[in-house]
Amino acid sequence: MTHSIRTLVPADLPRLLALNNAAVPAVSELDAQALAALVQHSHLAVAVVADDAVDVALGFAILFVAGAEYASENYRWFSSRSNDFLYVDRIVVADGFRGQGLGQVLYDAIFGAARRELLAEVLCEVNLEPPNPGSLAFHDRLGFLEVGQLSTKGDTLVVSLLAASV
C-alpha cells in the first residue's frame, strides 16, 4: 500500500480528534474547539493517507513557524532560541498503523516543507516523563538531537526538546 500527504480539511477534524486523544499522553489531550484552533492558526497541517482511501487520515502533523502567536510552553522555549524553524506541535499516527513507515512519510513532508521555505531546522519535543522511548528512538534515527529539557504542566510533564538541521 502506498501513502501520500495532503492538506487537512475540516471534515478530517472529528477523526483527528479521536486519533489525537487516543495517543495521550504522547501528545496533550484536546477538545474539538482546541484542535480546530490549532489547525486554523498553524503554518501547515497535513494528513498521511492511503492512496486508495484519501479521505481517511491515518496520521497527521500540525506545524508552526517562528513568530506565531501560540502560547505553548514548548513553542515559546524554541522561539526564545531561534527564529528560523518549523516546529512540529504534534504528530500522530493511528494505532494499528504505527510501525508501517507513516511517521517517516510525515517527516519527509515536514523536512520537504522546511527546505522549500529555506528554514534552518525542524524542532519538536518528546516526553521523558511520562516516558516515550519509541518516539525518542524514532527521532534519533531521523537525526534529531536534544537541545534542552523542559518541565511543564506543574512539573507533571518533562520533555526532551529536539532539533534537526534541514
SESELO-815720 format. One record per residue: chain; residue in one letter; x, y, z of N, C-alpha, C in turn. Coordinates in steps of 0.001 Angstrom, whole numbers, plus 500000, padded with zeros to 6 digits. Layout:
BEGIN
+----+----+--------+--------+--------+--------+--------+--------+--------+--------+--------+
: ch : aa :   n_c1 :   n_c2 :   n_c3 :  ca_c1 :  ca_c2 :  ca_c3 :   c_c1 :   c_c2 :   c_c3 :
+----+----+--------+--------+--------+--------+--------+--------+--------+--------+--------+
:  A :  A :      X :      Y :      Z :      X :      Y :      Z :      X :      Y :      Z :
...
+----+----+--------+--------+--------+--------+--------+--------+--------+--------+--------+
This chain:
BEGIN
+----+----+--------+--------+--------+--------+--------+--------+--------+--------+--------+
: ch : aa :   n_c1 :   n_c2 :   n_c3 :  ca_c1 :  ca_c2 :  ca_c3 :   c_c1 :   c_c2 :   c_c3 :
+----+----+--------+--------+--------+--------+--------+--------+--------+--------+--------+
:  A :  M : 500849 : 498825 : 500000 : 500000 : 500000 : 500000 : 500894 : 501237 : 500000 :
:  A :  T : 500579 : 502193 : 499148 : 501343 : 503438 : 499101 : 500554 : 504539 : 499800 :
:  A :  H : 501313 : 505515 : 500286 : 500726 : 506587 : 501080 : 501143 : 507943 : 500529 :
:  A :  S : 500282 : 508921 : 500759 : 500532 : 510289 : 500323 : 500234 : 511252 : 501456 :
:  A :  I : 500668 : 512482 : 501245 : 500396 : 513578 : 502168 : 499397 : 514512 : 501498 :
:  A :  R : 498453 : 514981 : 502279 : 497529 : 516007 : 501782 : 497239 : 516993 : 502905 :
:  A :  T : 496786 : 518169 : 502527 : 496403 : 519191 : 503493 : 495156 : 518738 : 504253 :
:  A :  L : 495111 : 519070 : 505545 : 493921 : 518749 : 506332 : 492742 : 519575 : 505846 :
:  A :  V : 491563 : 518980 : 505925 : 490318 : 519671 : 505593 : 489390 : 519582 : 506805 :
:  A :  P : 488414 : 520487 : 506913 : 487527 : 520476 : 508081 : 486871 : 519126 : 508356 :
:  A :  A : 486557 : 518374 : 507320 : 485925 : 517065 : 507525 : 486839 : 516075 : 508248 :
:  A :  D : 488156 : 516350 : 508266 : 489098 : 515480 : 508973 : 489030 : 515632 : 510488 :
:  A :  L : 488548 : 516765 : 510967 : 488712 : 517107 : 512376 : 488143 : 516079 : 513361 :
:  A :  P : 486954 : 515526 : 513162 : 486482 : 514528 : 514133 : 487425 : 513312 : 514238 :
:  A :  R : 487911 : 512828 : 513110 : 488841 : 511685 : 513142 : 490163 : 512084 : 513794 :
:  A :  L : 490675 : 513272 : 513464 : 491944 : 513714 : 514050 : 491825 : 513874 : 515558 :
:  A :  L : 490689 : 514355 : 516021 : 490476 : 514493 : 517455 : 490539 : 513121 : 518127 :
:  A :  A : 489902 : 512136 : 517521 : 489941 : 510782 : 518080 : 491363 : 510224 : 518055 :
:  A :  L : 492094 : 510424 : 516951 : 493482 : 509952 : 516867 : 494345 : 510638 : 517912 :
:  A :  N : 494199 : 511950 : 518032 : 494984 : 512709 : 518996 : 494742 : 512196 : 520411 :
:  A :  N : 493483 : 512100 : 520799 : 493179 : 511754 : 522179 : 493459 : 510289 : 522491 :
:  A :  A : 493506 : 509444 : 521472 : 493928 : 508050 : 521682 : 495430 : 507960 : 521914 :
:  A :  A : 496174 : 508994 : 521520 : 497639 : 508998 : 521653 : 498118 : 509650 : 522955 :
:  A :  V : 497207 : 510142 : 523790 : 497580 : 510725 : 525080 : 498208 : 509613 : 525926 :
:  A :  P : 499327 : 509781 : 526614 : 499996 : 511018 : 526969 : 501134 : 511421 : 526033 :
:  A :  A : 501322 : 510720 : 524900 : 502400 : 511114 : 523978 : 502156 : 512510 : 523419 :
:  A :  V : 500896 : 512899 : 523308 : 500504 : 514270 : 522955 : 499472 : 514710 : 523977 :
:  A :  S : 499275 : 516008 : 524075 : 498293 : 516506 : 525032 : 496882 : 516346 : 524481 :
:  A :  E : 495954 : 516091 : 525402 : 494554 : 515931 : 525032 : 493992 : 517259 : 524537 :
:  A :  L : 493093 : 517172 : 523582 : 492433 : 518351 : 523021 : 490931 : 518128 : 523001 :
:  A :  D : 490183 : 519231 : 522962 : 488764 : 519148 : 522628 : 488608 : 519625 : 521186 :
:  A :  A : 487415 : 519514 : 520645 : 487193 : 519843 : 519234 : 487552 : 521297 : 518930 :
:  A :  Q : 487204 : 522202 : 519832 : 487489 : 523621 : 519608 : 488990 : 523884 : 519604 :
:  A :  A : 489722 : 523272 : 520523 : 491175 : 523487 : 520590 : 491866 : 522925 : 519351 :
:  A :  L : 491436 : 521748 : 518889 : 492031 : 521179 : 517682 : 491750 : 522068 : 516473 :
:  A :  A : 490527 : 522518 : 516330 : 490183 : 523387 : 515198 : 491022 : 524664 : 515233 :
:  A :  A : 491232 : 525227 : 516413 : 492042 : 526445 : 516535 : 493493 : 526169 : 516167 :
:  A :  L : 494045 : 525042 : 516617 : 495426 : 524691 : 516254 : 495586 : 524615 : 514745 :
:  A :  V : 494682 : 523896 : 514099 : 494765 : 523733 : 512642 : 494613 : 525093 : 511960 :
:  A :  Q : 493672 : 525886 : 512418 : 493427 : 527188 : 511800 : 494633 : 528115 : 511908 :
:  A :  H : 495315 : 528117 : 513038 : 496414 : 529050 : 513271 : 497781 : 528480 : 512890 :
:  A :  S : 497814 : 527213 : 512521 : 499085 : 526590 : 512170 : 499612 : 527137 : 510848 :
:  A :  H : 500884 : 526922 : 510641 : 501508 : 527268 : 509365 : 501179 : 526207 : 508321 :
:  A :  L : 501126 : 524975 : 508773 : 500877 : 523841 : 507884 : 500251 : 522723 : 508709 :
:  A :  A : 499232 : 522079 : 508168 : 498592 : 520947 : 508825 : 498307 : 519909 : 507745 :
:  A :  V : 498899 : 518726 : 507908 : 498822 : 517711 : 506860 : 498384 : 516364 : 507428 :
:  A :  A : 497840 : 515558 : 506541 : 497438 : 514191 : 506873 : 498203 : 513231 : 505978 :
:  A :  V : 498491 : 512054 : 506521 : 499002 : 510964 : 505702 : 497819 : 510027 : 505449 :
:  A :  V : 497667 : 509633 : 504186 : 496520 : 508827 : 503765 : 497002 : 507695 : 502862 :
:  A :  A : 496230 : 506623 : 502830 : 496477 : 505563 : 501849 : 496004 : 506081 : 500495 :
:  A :  D : 496767 : 505797 : 499455 : 496415 : 506305 : 498127 : 495070 : 505787 : 497637 :
:  A :  D : 494625 : 504647 : 498165 : 493331 : 504115 : 497743 : 492184 : 504519 : 498680 :
:  A :  A : 492480 : 505390 : 499671 : 491444 : 505873 : 500596 : 491849 : 507258 : 501108 :
:  A :  V : 491935 : 508222 : 500198 : 492490 : 509530 : 500533 : 491619 : 510345 : 501487 :
:  A :  D : 490381 : 509903 : 501707 : 489506 : 510652 : 502610 : 489693 : 510252 : 504073 :
:  A :  V : 490502 : 509223 : 504361 : 490686 : 508747 : 505733 : 492116 : 509027 : 506190 :
:  A :  A : 492255 : 509962 : 507116 : 493577 : 510294 : 507665 : 494049 : 509160 : 508563 :
:  A :  L : 495252 : 508657 : 508260 : 495868 : 507610 : 509084 : 496835 : 508211 : 510092 :
:  A :  G : 497140 : 509468 : 509905 : 498017 : 510204 : 510791 : 498017 : 511654 : 510368 :
:  A :  F : 498608 : 512498 : 511211 : 498623 : 513918 : 510891 : 499755 : 514617 : 511611 :
:  A :  A : 500060 : 515820 : 511134 : 501045 : 516686 : 511776 : 500533 : 518118 : 511694 :
:  A :  I : 500750 : 518865 : 512782 : 500396 : 520275 : 512848 : 501683 : 521044 : 513143 :
:  A :  L : 501977 : 522048 : 512300 : 503280 : 522709 : 512309 : 503148 : 524227 : 512407 :
:  A :  F : 504124 : 524830 : 513081 : 504188 : 526282 : 513232 : 505583 : 526762 : 512842 :
:  A :  V : 505669 : 527997 : 512392 : 506959 : 528649 : 512153 : 507175 : 529700 : 513232 :
:  A :  A : 508367 : 530248 : 513246 : 508698 : 531312 : 514198 : 507757 : 532492 : 513991 :
:  A :  G : 507444 : 533169 : 515078 : 506634 : 534364 : 515011 : 505143 : 534144 : 515159 :
:  A :  A : 504722 : 532906 : 515351 : 503294 : 532636 : 515526 : 502838 : 533106 : 516907 :
:  A :  E : 501600 : 533508 : 516989 : 501008 : 533822 : 518288 : 500457 : 532522 : 518843 :
:  A :  Y : 501319 : 531818 : 519561 : 500978 : 530484 : 520052 : 501520 : 530367 : 521470 :
:  A :  A : 500679 : 530004 : 522406 : 501027 : 530051 : 523828 : 501712 : 528792 : 524356 :
:  A :  S : 501941 : 527795 : 523547 : 502585 : 526559 : 524006 : 503918 : 526858 : 524685 :
:  A :  E : 504116 : 526277 : 525877 : 505385 : 526468 : 526592 : 506570 : 525984 : 525763 :
:  A :  N : 506398 : 524859 : 525105 : 507488 : 524296 : 524313 : 507804 : 525196 : 523116 :
:  A :  Y : 506769 : 525645 : 522420 : 506963 : 526548 : 521287 : 507655 : 527830 : 521738 :
:  A :  R : 507230 : 528379 : 522866 : 507857 : 529611 : 523370 : 509321 : 529379 : 523711 :
:  A :  W : 509659 : 528201 : 524259 : 511058 : 527891 : 524573 : 511881 : 527897 : 523284 :
:  A :  F : 511378 : 527206 : 522270 : 512092 : 527170 : 520994 : 512197 : 528569 : 520386 :
:  A :  S : 511134 : 529350 : 520469 : 511133 : 530697 : 519904 : 512155 : 531594 : 520579 :
:  A :  S : 512455 : 531325 : 521841 : 513447 : 532147 : 522545 : 514869 : 531820 : 522099 :
:  A :  R : 515057 : 530684 : 521418 : 516402 : 530270 : 520999 : 516635 : 530421 : 519504 :
:  A :  S : 515551 : 530536 : 518712 : 515708 : 530558 : 517257 : 514518 : 531273 : 516618 :
:  A :  N : 514738 : 531781 : 515419 : 513624 : 532345 : 514641 : 513629 : 531793 : 513222 :
:  A :  D : 514241 : 530628 : 513055 : 514434 : 530046 : 511729 : 514112 : 528556 : 511777 :
:  A :  F : 512803 : 528234 : 511998 : 512456 : 526838 : 512227 : 511042 : 526509 : 511782 :
:  A :  L : 510811 : 525216 : 511660 : 509483 : 524646 : 511508 : 509280 : 523766 : 512735 :
:  A :  Y : 508273 : 524097 : 513527 : 508012 : 523424 : 514804 : 506892 : 522411 : 514641 :
:  A :  V : 507145 : 521169 : 515026 : 506149 : 520102 : 514990 : 505391 : 520153 : 516315 :
:  A :  D : 504226 : 520757 : 516292 : 503432 : 520856 : 517514 : 502923 : 519486 : 517930 :
:  A :  R : 502476 : 518731 : 516965 : 502059 : 517357 : 517250 : 502102 : 516557 : 515963 :
:  A :  I : 502462 : 515303 : 516147 : 502468 : 514343 : 515050 : 501902 : 513054 : 515632 :
:  A :  V : 500900 : 512502 : 514954 : 500199 : 511324 : 515465 : 499970 : 510369 : 514300 :
:  A :  V : 500230 : 509093 : 514547 : 499868 : 508033 : 513607 : 498875 : 507127 : 514333 :
:  A :  A : 497823 : 506753 : 513638 : 496758 : 505935 : 514234 : 497301 : 504622 : 514764 :
:  A :  D : 496804 : 504238 : 515929 : 497115 : 502931 : 516482 : 496694 : 501890 : 515443 :
:  A :  G : 497496 : 500884 : 515244 : 497218 : 499896 : 514211 : 497938 : 500201 : 512908 :
:  A :  F : 498449 : 501426 : 512760 : 499213 : 501814 : 511577 : 500635 : 502212 : 511932 :
:  A :  R : 500960 : 502191 : 513231 : 502322 : 502521 : 513645 : 503263 : 501402 : 513213 :
:  A :  G : 504519 : 501772 : 512955 : 505499 : 500782 : 512525 : 505408 : 500434 : 511049 :
:  A :  Q : 504614 : 501183 : 510289 : 504446 : 500916 : 508862 : 505045 : 502020 : 507996 :
:  A :  G : 505855 : 502884 : 508605 : 506529 : 503924 : 507840 : 505758 : 505210 : 507666 :
:  A :  L : 504585 : 505342 : 508309 : 503790 : 506550 : 508118 : 504410 : 507759 : 508809 :
:  A :  G : 505062 : 507548 : 509948 : 505779 : 508642 : 510594 : 506878 : 509170 : 509690 :
:  A :  Q : 507566 : 508264 : 509007 : 508612 : 508666 : 508064 : 508015 : 509461 : 506905 :
:  A :  V : 506856 : 509036 : 506402 : 506188 : 509776 : 505322 : 505847 : 511194 : 505788 :
:  A :  L : 505317 : 511305 : 507005 : 505001 : 512632 : 507539 : 506262 : 513477 : 507686 :
:  A :  Y : 507321 : 512896 : 508259 : 508543 : 513684 : 508441 : 509216 : 514019 : 507117 :
:  A :  D : 509115 : 513154 : 506110 : 509636 : 513517 : 504781 : 508933 : 514782 : 504286 :
:  A :  A : 507614 : 514858 : 504490 : 506863 : 516045 : 504073 : 507250 : 517263 : 504917 :
:  A :  I : 507465 : 517061 : 506199 : 507845 : 518165 : 507092 : 509197 : 518731 : 506686 :
:  A :  F : 510182 : 517856 : 506496 : 511511 : 518334 : 506088 : 511457 : 518941 : 504682 :
:  A :  G : 510621 : 518384 : 503807 : 510456 : 518971 : 502476 : 509901 : 520383 : 502554 :
:  A :  A : 508911 : 520589 : 503411 : 508342 : 521928 : 503583 : 509394 : 522882 : 504147 :
:  A :  A : 510169 : 522427 : 505122 : 511215 : 523277 : 505707 : 512254 : 523659 : 504656 :
:  A :  R : 512629 : 522709 : 503790 : 513595 : 523018 : 502718 : 513022 : 524027 : 501729 :
:  A :  R : 511772 : 523826 : 501325 : 511137 : 524743 : 500370 : 511075 : 526159 : 500929 :
:  A :  E : 510899 : 526274 : 502229 : 510783 : 527588 : 502857 : 512123 : 528104 : 503381 :
:  A :  L : 513196 : 527371 : 503063 : 514560 : 527761 : 503422 : 514740 : 527956 : 504931 :
:  A :  L : 514105 : 527086 : 505701 : 514233 : 527134 : 507156 : 515411 : 526275 : 507590 :
:  A :  A : 516052 : 526659 : 508674 : 517295 : 526007 : 509106 : 517079 : 524688 : 509825 :
:  A :  E : 515983 : 524579 : 510585 : 515829 : 523363 : 511384 : 514365 : 523029 : 511622 :
:  A :  V : 514159 : 521766 : 511959 : 512857 : 521264 : 512387 : 512984 : 520987 : 513876 :
:  A :  L : 511992 : 521440 : 514642 : 512008 : 521329 : 516095 : 510794 : 520556 : 516582 :
:  A :  C : 510971 : 519829 : 517679 : 509859 : 519112 : 518296 : 510247 : 518761 : 519723 :
:  A :  E : 509324 : 518169 : 520444 : 509643 : 517652 : 521766 : 509046 : 516263 : 521912 :
:  A :  V : 509689 : 515477 : 522780 : 509229 : 514123 : 523079 : 509239 : 513978 : 524595 :
:  A :  N : 508212 : 513332 : 525112 : 508106 : 513148 : 526557 : 509237 : 512280 : 527109 :
:  A :  L : 509837 : 512792 : 528185 : 510742 : 511988 : 529005 : 509988 : 511442 : 530211 :
:  A :  E : 509032 : 512241 : 530708 : 508213 : 511851 : 531844 : 506802 : 512340 : 531602 :
:  A :  P : 505812 : 511499 : 531323 : 505953 : 510055 : 531233 : 506775 : 509659 : 530012 :
:  A :  P : 507517 : 508582 : 530123 : 508475 : 508226 : 529069 : 507816 : 507797 : 527759 :
:  A :  N : 508500 : 508148 : 526668 : 508066 : 507742 : 525333 : 509309 : 507261 : 524568 :
:  A :  P : 509870 : 506110 : 524986 : 511132 : 505657 : 524388 : 511042 : 505351 : 522898 :
:  A :  G : 509895 : 504888 : 522426 : 509752 : 504612 : 520998 : 509890 : 505870 : 520162 :
:  A :  S : 509267 : 506942 : 520609 : 509368 : 508206 : 519886 : 510776 : 508776 : 519962 :
:  A :  L : 511417 : 508661 : 521122 : 512810 : 509134 : 521236 : 513715 : 508402 : 520256 :
:  A :  A : 513571 : 507076 : 520159 : 514390 : 506290 : 519236 : 514090 : 506666 : 517787 :
:  A :  F : 512826 : 506862 : 517461 : 512436 : 507253 : 516106 : 513066 : 508591 : 515735 :
:  A :  H : 512954 : 509579 : 516611 : 513519 : 510900 : 516327 : 515044 : 510857 : 516258 :
:  A :  D : 515652 : 510009 : 517054 : 517107 : 509831 : 516982 : 517507 : 509306 : 515597 :
:  A :  R : 516756 : 508346 : 515070 : 517043 : 507803 : 513732 : 516905 : 508876 : 512653 :
:  A :  L : 516035 : 509853 : 512884 : 515839 : 510937 : 511918 : 516894 : 512032 : 512045 :
:  A :  G : 517771 : 511923 : 513037 : 518843 : 512902 : 513188 : 518560 : 514019 : 514166 :
:  A :  F : 517489 : 513892 : 514950 : 517193 : 514906 : 515961 : 518169 : 514772 : 517121 :
:  A :  L : 518584 : 515917 : 517663 : 519470 : 515970 : 518825 : 518796 : 516780 : 519922 :
:  A :  E : 519035 : 516396 : 521165 : 518461 : 517141 : 522279 : 519179 : 518474 : 522431 :
:  A :  V : 518380 : 519555 : 522516 : 518936 : 520895 : 522717 : 518500 : 521465 : 524060 :
:  A :  G : 517708 : 520721 : 524809 : 517271 : 521156 : 526125 : 516214 : 520226 : 526670 :
:  A :  Q : 515830 : 520482 : 527902 : 514727 : 519780 : 528548 : 513864 : 520819 : 529232 :
:  A :  L : 512579 : 520516 : 529360 : 511651 : 521455 : 529961 : 510632 : 520688 : 530787 :
:  A :  S : 510404 : 521178 : 531994 : 509365 : 520641 : 532865 : 508156 : 521561 : 532753 :
:  A :  T : 506993 : 520984 : 532428 : 505797 : 521792 : 532193 : 504612 : 521217 : 532958 :
:  A :  K : 503487 : 521886 : 532797 : 502223 : 521442 : 533387 : 502382 : 521123 : 534873 :
:  A :  G : 502963 : 522097 : 535592 : 503147 : 521934 : 537028 : 504065 : 520792 : 537390 :
:  A :  D : 505114 : 520616 : 536608 : 506112 : 519553 : 536811 : 505543 : 518143 : 536658 :
:  A :  T : 504424 : 517996 : 535958 : 503870 : 516668 : 535707 : 504355 : 516093 : 534383 :
:  A :  L : 505008 : 516930 : 533579 : 505489 : 516518 : 532264 : 506896 : 517063 : 532068 :
:  A :  V : 507799 : 516205 : 531646 : 509168 : 516629 : 531300 : 509388 : 516196 : 529862 :
:  A :  V : 509860 : 517156 : 529048 : 510078 : 516857 : 527632 : 511532 : 517066 : 527259 :
:  A :  S : 511970 : 516293 : 526291 : 513254 : 516488 : 525631 : 512974 : 517368 : 524419 :
:  A :  L : 513637 : 518520 : 524355 : 513475 : 519465 : 523260 : 514484 : 519100 : 522186 :
:  A :  L : 514003 : 518802 : 520994 : 514831 : 518230 : 519932 : 514904 : 519140 : 518719 :
:  A :  A : 516060 : 519104 : 518042 : 516264 : 519872 : 516820 : 516985 : 519008 : 515801 :
:  A :  A : 516623 : 519185 : 514532 : 517318 : 518532 : 513426 : 517543 : 519559 : 512340 :
:  A :  S : 518762 : 519608 : 511835 : 519078 : 520519 : 510737 : 518359 : 520086 : 509475 :
:  A :  V : 517966 : 521076 : 508674 : 517259 : 520773 : 507424 : 518266 : 520503 : 506339 :
+----+----+--------+--------+--------+--------+--------+--------+--------+--------+--------+
